Amino acid sequence: MIDLYTYETPNGQKASVMLEEVGVPYVVHGVDLMKGEQRAPDFLRISPNNKIPAIVDDEGPDGPTTIFESGAILVYLGEKTGKLLPANGRARPEILQWLFWAMSGVGPGIGRFAGTALFSRDPDPALVRSLSEEVVRLFTVLDKRLSEVEYLAGSEFTSADIMICFSLTTMRYFQPYDLARCPNIVKYLGRISARPAYRRAMEKGDPGMALLLT
C-alpha cells in the first residue's frame, strides 16, 4: 500500500494518475496548501521541500520508502512496477529525455510566465514578453513532436505524458498561446483524458480537475 500526500492542483494530480495507471493500491491524504499544511512538521519529514505530491511506500525495496517531487515519483513507480518506464532498451532513454524536458522546461516555463504575467502587481513588459516567447517556443517543439508520434515518447502512453499533460492544460486559460493553434496537442490531450485511469484519478481527487483535459 502507498500513502499519497497531495492537493487538488495540476502538479498534485500527476502522482494520482501514475498510481492508477500502474495499478498500485494507494490511500490519498490531503495536504491543504491554503491552510499551510505543507509546512507542518509531520509533512516536512516526508517532503523536506514542503511541496506536494509525495508518497510513502510501505513495500519499498529496503522497507518503507519516502519519495517527494513528482518526477521522482513517476520514475520510482515506473521502476517498481515495470509499467510506463521500461527497465532497459531503447524506449527507456526516449521516455526519460522527454519526461525531463517536460519537468525542467515546460512546467517551469509555463509557471514563470503565469507567475509574472498574471500574479505580479506591476509586471515588467519586457520580462513578460521574454517569458511568453519561451512558452511559444516550447509549444512549437511539442506540437511538431506530436505531428510525428501519438504520445510524447513514441507510440505508447508513458510516464512522460503524465508529467506534461497537466502543464499544458493550464494554457487554455490565458495567453500567450492559444491551443487551437496546436491541433496535434489538442488531439493528444483528448487521448489522455479518455484513459480510464485518468478518470479514476480525478474522481478520487477534485472532480473539477477532470474538466481540464476535456
C-alpha positions, 0 to 999 in steps of 0.5 A: 500500500502507498500513502499519497500526500497531495492537493487538488492542483495540476502538479498534485494530480500527476502522482494520482494518475501514475498510481492508477495507471500502474495499478498500485493500491494507494490511500490519498491524504490531503495536504491543504496548501491554503491552510499551510499544511505543507509546512507542518512538521509531520509533512516536512519529514516526508517532503523536506521541500514542503511541496506536494505530491509525495508518497510513502511506500510501505513495500519499498525495496529496503522497507518503507520508502519516502519519495517527494517531487513528482518526477521522482515519483513517476520514475520510482513507480515506473521502476517498481512496477515495470509499467510506463518506464521500461527497465532497459532498451531503447524506449527507456532513454526516449521516455526519460529525455522527454519526461525531463524536458517536460519537468525542467522546461515546460512546467517551469516555463509555463509557471514563470510566465503565469507567475509574472504575467498574471500574479505580479502587481506591476509586471515588467513588459519586457520580462513578460514578453521574454517569458511568453516567447519561451512558452511559444517556443516550447509549444512549437517543439511539442506540437511538431513532436506530436505531428510525428508520434501519438504520445510524447515518447513514441507510440505508447502512453508513458510516464512522460505524458503524465508529467506534461499533460497537466502543464499544458492544460493550464494554457487554455486559460490565458495567453500567450498561446492559444491551443487551437493553434496546436491541433496535434496537442489538442488531439493528444490531450483528448487521448489522455483524458479518455484513459480510464485511469485518468478518470479514476484519478480525478474522481478520487481527487477534485472532480473539477480537475477532470474538466481540464483535459476535456 
